[in-house]
């Protein structure tokens, strides 16, 4: 890869889901937890913070995007958000000649 290629290292936070609850955060029904539904193995979420992390290698030539759902629940009510993760292309392939001589 070239030095100017921006690559998100494994474990990096790629975004943070955020939900609010009008109930007091001091009560059990005011505590929000996050989860992923239908997510690929290349992402994970921290249930207490909503931080979505890159946990696997992504390559635009393999998959240009991933779609999944983030859920937020207070133990009684659940809210969902559709997410599309778009993979940027990296200059990770060298040019090749089709013949050794011309």
N, C-alpha and C positions, 0 to 999 in steps of 0.2 A: 504494500500500500504506500501511497505517497504521503509525505509529511503533512500536506495540506488537507488530507482527508479527515473529516470530523467523524469520530466513531464514539458512540456511547459505550463505555466499558460495562461489563457485566456487574450488576449490583447497583447501577446508577438509577436514581429516581427520574422517571421520564415524565411523570405528572402526579399531582395530588388531587384526589377526589375530595370534594367538600360538600357536606350536607349540614343543615341546621335543624334543631329541634327546639320548639318553644317550651318544652318541659324543663324543669330545673335539672341542671347537670349533676346535682347532688342526689337525684333519685335514679332508680334503675331504669325507668322509662325515659330518662333524659340522656342516657349514655348511647352514643351511636357507634355501631360497628360496621365495618365495610367488608365486602366479599366480591369475588369475581364469579361470573356465570358464563360458561361457554368460552372461557379464555384459553388461548394457546399456552403451551408450556414455556414460552419465551417471556412471560410476564407473571408477576406475583403481586399481591397487595398486603400491606400491613393492616390488619383488621382494626387497630386502634387509631391509626392516623390517616388512612386512606392513601398512603404513598404507594404508587404503582412503580415497581422496579423491573428493569430488564434482567431476566434470569437466563436467557439463552441467546445464542447467536442468531441475528437476523440478516438476511441478504435480499436485496430488492429483486435480484434475478430469480430467486426462489419464490418469494411472496412479497408483493408490492404493498400489501396492507393486511391488517388483522382486525377483525370485528369481534367485540364481546360486550358484556354488560357488567356494570358496577352496581352493586346493591348496597344500600345503606339502611340499617334497621335499628330501631330502638327496643327491639324485643317484642313489639306489638305491631307497629306499622312498618312497612317497607317501601322505600322509594328506589327507582331504578334509573339508570342513565346509560344510553347506548354510546359505545366508544368505538371509534375507528382509529387505529394506530397506523399511520402512513410511514413507510420505511423510505428514507431518502437514499438515493443512489450514491455509492462510493466508487471512486475510481480504483477498483480492486482487481482488474483484469488487464494484463499486458496485451498489446497487439501482437498478432502472430502472422507471419507470412504463410500463404497457402502452399508455396513450393520453396524448396531450399535454394534453388537457383533459377534465374530467368534469362 
